[in-house]
Amino acid sequence: MSLKGPRGTQDILPGEVEKWQFVESVLSDVCRRYNYKEVRTPIFEHTELFQRGVGDTTDIVQKEMYTFEDRGGRSLTLRPEGTASVVRSFVQNKVYGLPNQPTKYYYFGPMFRYERPQQGRMRQFVQFGIEALGSDDPAIDAEVIALAMNSYQELGLQSLKLVLNSLGDQESREEHRKALISHFDPHREELCEDCQVRLDQNPMRVLDCKKDKDHPAMSTAPSILEYLNDYSRTYFENVKSYLDKMGIPYTIDPNLVRGLDYYNHTAFEIMSESEGFGAITTLSGGGRYNGLVEEIGGPETSGIGFAMSIERLLMALEAEGVSLPLEEKLDCYIVALGEEAEKEAAGVVYQLRKAGIQVDKDYAGKKVKAQFKSADRLQAKYVLVLGENELANGQINVKRMATGDQETIALADVVEHMKKEFKGEQS
């Protein structure tokens, strides 16, 4: 029987995984500079968390969640996104009571959605996200957007487009809701089944429909920007003002909705404008979600965040021809000749590794010539040769592969010698 991984999943093998590790290290460093701390939450949560936090009217809850009952009859769901889990942790652990606010988190982790797999969209995918909880200052909206843009730019992406909108506060959204229902109701039967339901439950999400995006009523739909009250309008103007001060260009799109029910005020997406990236250009998105903490059982606390797909980030890097500076060469490879030399080599390998040096040797009983070929394939910087003669004389041969220079040193001094060699390379 031949078993394969489930549809919509992938194996990330050596040669590719180094790209992931490099990207994650860069993103973590950007977060360090912005003073965001890492948080790790469970891969599965109680289903109610996503029903309440993400929203019953969203496609995620209605169509895409991996939900199951455990042996105790409890309904659990593999997390489809990260924000609800982070906010649940924030509430459960009473982080809102700590003196240093806002709380600024970042996370990496697998998410799960049942949808048709396509390039850059898997059923198990990895997201990097950040959440800032506990501030109503529009400056932190700008900071979150800046962190997102900075993350892409730090990795070498240039063909980026920031799209911005305001979803307003509850009062503004209610007025806009009435206008949307009035606008789309005469066309109700012309809309897809999902939009007919959305029109009653959450009409703003009709604007986000992929099936009905070319319907004539879409282009004439009332804009949320026309219904912003004074507070919401001033808030949005301040966010834009901060972005202007930072020199971050943006485009206003009044139809930008975002797919989750908890968003209000600032909403944004970052897109790739690189040729050949694909039809779906969105790299990441996020926005403000005042009210979500209360919905999950915490005190009144505002929040804002974003999430990006690591898979789509790597696609964008490839589309722009960005080459990541990956170190693929092995520090040392030991070639051992003879049974006693093999045993001695194992001890040398162990001591070198303890000293912080990356080293490998043959474990397949290869002949000498084949061992040297292995060293070449691994791009070893140094090859250390230990044969019967060297062993008898308490010596080892060290060859620097870049120059071909060789020297014979005392076996007892090999660790200190190699430490000096690598220290010299770094200086």
Buried (B, 14 or more C-beta within 10 A) or exposed (E): EEEEEEEBBEEBEEEEEBBBEBBBEBBBEBBEEBEBEEBEBEEBBEBEBBBBBBBEBBBBBEEBBBBEEEEEEEEBBBBBBBBBBBBBBBBEEEBBEEEEBBBBBBBBBBBBBBBEBEEBBBBBBBBBBBBBBBBBBBEBBBBBBBBBBBBBEBBBBEBBBBBBBBBBBEEBBEBBBEBBBEBBEEBEEEBBEBBBBBBEEBBBBBBBBEEBEEBEBBEEBBBBBEBBBEEBBEBBEBBBEBBEEBEBEBEEBBBBBBBBBBBBBBBBBBBBEBEEBBEBBBBBBBBBBBBBBEBBEBEEBBBBBBBBBBBBBBBBBBBBEBEBEEEEEBBBBBBBBBEBBBEBBEEBBEEBBEBEBBBBBBEEEEEEEEBBEBBEEBEBBBBBBBBEEBBEEEBBBBBBBEEEEEEEBEBEEBBEBBBEBBEEEEE
